Amino acid sequence: MKKNKKKKLVAAACLALLAAAAGTFAWINSQDQRINRVKTAAIKDGSVSVEENWNPKPIVPGTDATKEVAVTNSGNTPVFVRVSYEEVLKHLTEKGAVTNRSTSWKVNEKPTLSDDIPVEYDGEKYTDNGSGYVDVTTKVKDSAAAALPTGVKVYAKGSVTKDPVTGDENTTFSYSAFFEYATGKYQAMESEVSVANGNTVGAKIEDWNFVMSKAEYLVYKGGYSNTATNWAASSLEGASTEATAAKASLLGSAGKKYDVDYNYTLAGLGLSTLPAPTPATAADQVPVANAEKKGVQADKAALGVSGIKVEYGADMITTAALAKDKWAYNKEDGYFYFTSPVVSGATTPQLLKKLIFTNDIGTEYTNATYDLIVKMEAIQATKEALTDSTGWNLNGVDDSETKKITTYLDGQAAS
């Protein structure tokens, strides 16, 4: 490993000399991303990276998931770092609304993103031997006296009692009907089942006869849609042609990142275009003080609800009051900037602490999947790298947030 690193350093030095001779210089740079999936790149040799403690949990209102994010420089060169987000929210097109249809869902339909999705049903609650329900499917006919469609299951329990005074017989009966589209997987149904005959005192319910007068299958019509947002334009090379064209880091690409498989291509997302970089500017999305909880963009854009929030760390500061070793958000480009160079072996304070699932989360989040892509860019801590077109190209006008950050970092940069 040490020999390989030495070889890389020699090669890098040679490249730098060639670049200098040609009158240009390619600044040392880095990028990294983390995909946090909830049911949600170092300097190119890996020396600057996103460090995270991520404990994913289901999206349940009133809960949170630990998501601690910082940046570590394990290389030999001081760097400036900045962090931003890309988001992908996969949600039901009809926002959790349930629709009845006359045909069942079949697993071999191989649905596309926009095809109807079956409403899952807890059939095991009734098929379990200890439930008290028994399988009466073969004793149920439809309104035309025909057998039920293959896969439809009816489980029931009941009894008949006789009034000792009047002699009247009284039938108690409950049932559940559902569709088994694969072994152990059930689709919810809306049905009407009544007792036809056979319900006499002493007769077991599996000997009764029934009729199903209504059988409809519950689906989420239109399947899924994806909403993607990109807070900031990536200045370094993209992961694909689509990503580069969209000035994105991972949006527009497919692959595997830190053991998370993803497909954010246009085809994979079912989108015609990728979103343009759009910095968060709303007050409920921009942290200006320590430990604030602020919203993301995707759920508010897609569902009209700000149900997923980020709890930020205890080292936030505004661009109007910049100080060393803090994080400051720039509303002009969508990046969180660390306000001092990160020296060799150092780790920044945590930018993020938690993902918060608020009590505003409702049925519109049913079956949703949220990916928060934390993207980091690091660049050599020199004045020129901040403004050079091959670096971050920070050239804000006077009194702009970009200019304030650039000037502040200038004062700490290597000459």
Protein Blocks (a to p, Z undefined) as FASTA:
>chain_A
ZZmmmmmmmmmmmmmmmmmmnopacddddddddddddehiadfkopaccdddddddddde
hiacddddddddfbfbdcdddddddddddddfkgopacddfbdcdfklopafkbccdddd
dfklmmpmklopacfklmpccfkopacdehiacdddddddddfklopacddddddddddf
bghiacddddddddfbhpaghiafklpccddfbdcddddehiaadddddfbacfbdcfbf
klmmnopakgopacdeehiacdfbfklnopabdcdddddfbfklcccbehiacddfklmm
mnopafbccdddfkbccfklgcehiacddfknopacdfbdcdehiacddfbfbdcddfkb
cfklgoiacdddddddddddbfklmmpmklnopacdehiaklmmmmmmmmmmcZZ
